[in-house]
Amino acid sequence: MKTALILIFTIIFYSCAEDSSTNSGEFDYLSSGKTALVLIVENSDRANQQIEDIAFNTYPSETLRIFSDIFSVPFDSLYGKDLNAILDQYGEPWQIENIVSNAGDYYDEIIVLTDSTATKERLISELSLLSNESYNIDMVFSLHGSETNIVFSDKSVPIDELTTQLAEMEVSIRVLYQTNCKSANALSLWNRVGVSGCNGTIENNYLTIFAPSNFVYHWVNGLSYHESVQAAYDNEIEQLKSYNDILPILDYITQGNYLYGSLPILSGSDLNISKDDYIL
């Protein structure tokens, strides 16, 4: 039962996390510049491998009630769909809509990659175009992953390979917020593209539903990178607590090893950077 309660909320939008100190040195930033947000949201049909039988067979009504409320869809519309179908039809669009809404009018360009467009090749292409036009690029990844790889819609790609290619193309990334699991183990690889701030988790990340949109909200409203990441983490815990009357999930997810594994680990040249610090 304990495992079931944990898994019901944790596998949604799986993603994961190195070196959590903040930097306080002086950096030379520009006072203005063009900004772009590159957003990738893709479940990659992986949820059923870990949750479907447990969640839907053991707690079907409770689980669907929570999905119905979060995604703002009729309860009856969720019947007859497996978890991957729910995430693809309702979850991914809901998360994209919330992230874009929270970005407000700060960004000059917002690139959304999901489903068939959530590929490494498309990401490289979009980043190349933005870099050539001197945009300050912020990225949000709501993807599955591991210690070494990021799972795009068509294949799993080594982070070493991706960052090496971006570095060879001289693409610079200002900040990266990601939820893919165990991504902290590869944070140093993002230094190749000059990230001022990058986050990840050491183990499986169980706090991935609201966190990406919460990060963007705090970031565009003036918090520093490390403050935005921490606030997104804290906010997600509080938002999940609001569903504790339906399922006592937080007795497990927000304590002990589960919470520790989802703790954001940070790396980058300046974790105190804010949206008003332009590098290009």
C-alpha positions in Angstrom: 0.0 0.0 0.0 2.8 2.4 0.8 4.4 1.9 -2.6 1.1 2.4 -4.3 0.5 5.7 -2.6 3.9 6.9 -3.5 3.7 6.0 -7.1 0.4 7.5 -7.9 1.7 11.0 -8.0 5.4 10.5 -8.6 5.6 9.1 -12.0 3.8 12.0 -13.6 6.2 14.0 -15.8 9.2 12.1 -14.5 12.5 14.0 -14.4 15.6 14.3 -12.1 19.4 16.2 -10.2 24.7 18.3 -8.3 26.6 20.9 -6.0 24.1 23.1 -4.2 26.2 26.1 -3.2 25.3 29.6 -4.5 27.8 31.9 -6.0 28.3 35.5 -4.8 31.0 36.8 -7.1 30.8 39.8 -9.5 29.6 39.1 -13.0 29.5 41.4 -16.0 26.0 41.4 -17.4 24.2 43.5 -20.0 21.2 45.5 -18.9 19.0 44.5 -21.8 18.8 41.8 -24.4 16.5 39.4 -26.3 15.1 36.4 -24.4 13.7 33.0 -25.4 12.2 30.1 -23.5 12.6 26.7 -24.9 10.2 24.3 -23.3 10.1 20.5 -23.8 7.3 18.5 -22.2 7.1 14.8 -23.1 6.1 11.7 -21.1 7.3 9.4 -23.9 4.7 6.7 -23.0 6.7 5.5 -20.0 4.2 6.0 -17.2 2.5 2.6 -17.6 5.7 0.7 -17.0 5.7 1.7 -13.4 2.3 2.8 -12.2 -0.8 1.8 -14.2 -1.6 -1.5 -12.5 -1.0 -0.2 -9.0 -2.7 3.2 -9.3 -5.7 2.5 -11.5 -6.4 -1.0 -10.1 -6.0 -0.1 -6.5 -7.2 3.5 -6.2 -9.0 4.2 -9.5 -11.6 6.6 -8.2 -9.3 8.6 -6.0 -6.6 8.8 -8.7 -9.1 10.0 -11.4 -10.6 12.6 -9.0 -7.1 14.1 -8.5 -6.3 14.1 -12.2 -9.7 15.6 -13.0 -9.1 18.5 -10.6 -5.5 19.2 -11.6 -6.1 19.1 -15.3 -9.5 20.7 -15.1 -11.3 18.1 -17.1 -14.6 16.2 -16.4 -14.2 13.2 -14.2 -16.1 11.0 -16.7 -13.7 11.9 -19.6 -10.9 10.0 -17.9 -12.6 6.6 -17.9 -11.3 4.1 -20.3 -7.9 5.7 -20.7 -4.6 4.4 -19.4 -2.2 6.7 -17.6 -0.1 7.4 -20.7 -3.3 8.4 -22.6 -4.3 10.8 -19.8 -0.9 12.4 -19.6 -0.7 12.8 -23.4 -4.2 14.1 -23.9 -4.6 16.2 -20.7 -1.4 16.3 -18.6 1.1 17.6 -21.1 -1.2 20.3 -22.6 -2.1 21.4 -19.1 1.5 21.7 -18.0 2.5 23.6 -21.2 -0.4 26.0 -20.8 0.5 26.7 -17.2 4.2 27.3 -18.0 3.5 29.6 -20.9 0.9 31.5 -18.9 3.3 31.9 -16.0 6.0 33.2 -18.4 3.7 36.2 -19.1 5.1 38.7 -21.5 8.7 38.4 -20.4 10.0 36.3 -23.3 10.4 37.6 -26.8 10.1 34.0 -28.1 8.7 30.8 -26.6 9.4 27.5 -28.3 7.3 24.6 -27.2 8.4 21.0 -28.1 6.1 18.1 -27.3 5.0 14.8 -28.9 6.6 14.4 -32.3 8.6 17.7 -32.0 10.2 16.8 -28.7 13.3 15.3 -30.4 17.0 16.1 -30.0 17.3 17.1 -33.6 14.4 19.6 -33.3 15.9 21.0 -30.0 19.3 21.4 -31.7 17.7 23.2 -34.6 15.7 25.6 -32.5 18.7 26.4 -30.2 20.9 27.0 -33.2 18.5 29.5 -34.7 18.0 31.4 -31.4 21.7 31.4 -30.7 22.5 32.8 -34.1 20.1 35.6 -33.4 21.8 36.4 -30.0 18.9 35.4 -27.7 19.4 34.8 -24.0 18.1 31.2 -23.9 16.4 29.7 -20.9 15.3 26.0 -21.0 12.7 24.0 -19.2 12.8 20.2 -19.5 9.8 18.1 -18.3 11.1 14.8 -19.5 12.2 11.3 -18.3 15.9 10.7 -17.8 18.7 8.9 -16.0 22.1 9.6 -14.6 23.5 9.7 -18.2 20.6 10.2 -20.6 17.6 12.4 -21.5 14.6 10.6 -23.0 13.2 12.5 -26.0 10.0 11.4 -27.8 11.9 9.3 -30.4 15.0 8.1 -28.5 17.2 8.3 -25.4 20.2 10.6 -25.8 23.3 10.8 -23.7 23.7 14.2 -22.0 27.4 14.1 -22.9 26.5 13.8 -26.6 23.9 16.6 -26.5 26.1 19.1 -24.6 29.1 18.3 -26.7 27.2 19.0 -29.9 25.8 22.3 -28.5 29.2 23.4 -27.4 30.7 22.7 -30.8 27.9 24.8 -32.3 28.8 27.6 -29.7 25.2 27.6 -28.4 25.0 29.2 -24.9 22.3 28.5 -22.4 21.6 31.0 -19.6 19.6 28.8 -17.3 18.2 25.3 -17.4 15.4 24.0 -15.2 14.8 20.2 -15.5 12.8 17.5 -13.7 14.3 14.4 -15.4 15.3 11.9 -12.7 18.9 11.5 -11.5 20.0 14.4 -13.7 22.2 15.8 -10.9 24.8 13.2 -11.8 25.4 15.0 -15.2 25.1 18.6 -14.2 28.8 19.4 -14.8 28.3 18.5 -18.5 26.1 21.6 -18.9 29.0 23.8 -18.1 30.1 23.2 -21.7 27.3 25.5 -22.8 28.0 28.2 -20.2 24.9 27.7 -18.0 24.7 30.2 -15.1 22.2 27.9 -13.4 21.2 24.3 -13.7 19.3 21.9 -11.4 18.7 18.2 -11.0 18.1 15.5 -8.5 20.2 12.7 -7.2 17.5 10.0 -7.3 14.0 9.7 -8.8 12.3 13.1 -8.8 8.8 12.8 -7.2 8.0 16.6 -7.3 7.4 17.2 -11.0 3.8 18.2 -11.5 3.6 21.8 -10.6 7.3 22.6 -10.2 8.2 23.6 -13.8 5.5 26.2 -14.1 6.2 27.4 -10.5 9.9 27.8 -11.4 9.0 29.9 -14.4 6.6 32.0 -12.4 9.2 32.9 -9.8 12.0 33.4 -12.3 10.1 35.9 -14.5 8.9 37.7 -11.4 12.4 38.5 -10.2 13.7 35.8 -8.0 17.3 34.6 -8.6 17.8 31.2 -10.2 18.5 29.4 -6.9 15.6 31.1 -5.2 13.3 30.2 -8.1 14.3 26.5 -7.9 13.8 26.4 -4.2 10.5 28.1 -4.3 9.3 25.7 -7.0 10.3 22.8 -4.8 8.5 24.3 -1.7 5.4 25.2 -3.7 5.0 21.7 -5.1 5.0 20.2 -1.6 2.3 22.6 -0.5 0.2 22.0 -3.6 0.4 18.3 -3.2 -0.7 18.6 0.5 -4.0 20.1 -0.7 -4.9 16.6 -2.0 -4.0 14.8 1.2 -7.7 14.5 2.0 -8.2 12.3 -1.1 -5.0 10.3 -0.8 -2.5 10.5 2.1 0.3 10.6 -0.4 2.4 13.2 1.4 2.9 11.0 4.4 5.3 9.2 2.0 6.4 11.6 -0.8 7.4 14.5 1.4 9.5 12.8 3.9 12.6 10.5 4.2 14.3 9.1 1.1 11.5 10.2 -1.2 11.8 13.8 -0.4 15.6 13.6 -0.2 15.8 12.1 -3.7 13.7 15.0 -5.1 15.8 17.7 -3.4 17.1 20.1 -6.0 20.8 20.1 -6.5 22.3 23.1 -8.3 25.3 23.9 -10.4 26.4 26.7 -12.6 28.6 29.8 -12.8 26.2 32.2 -11.0 23.3 30.8 -9.2 22.3 34.3 -8.1 21.6 35.3 -11.7 18.1 36.8 -12.4 16.0 37.4 -15.4 17.3 40.9 -15.7 20.9 39.7 -16.1 21.6 39.4 -19.8 24.6 37.6 -21.2 24.0 38.4 -24.8 
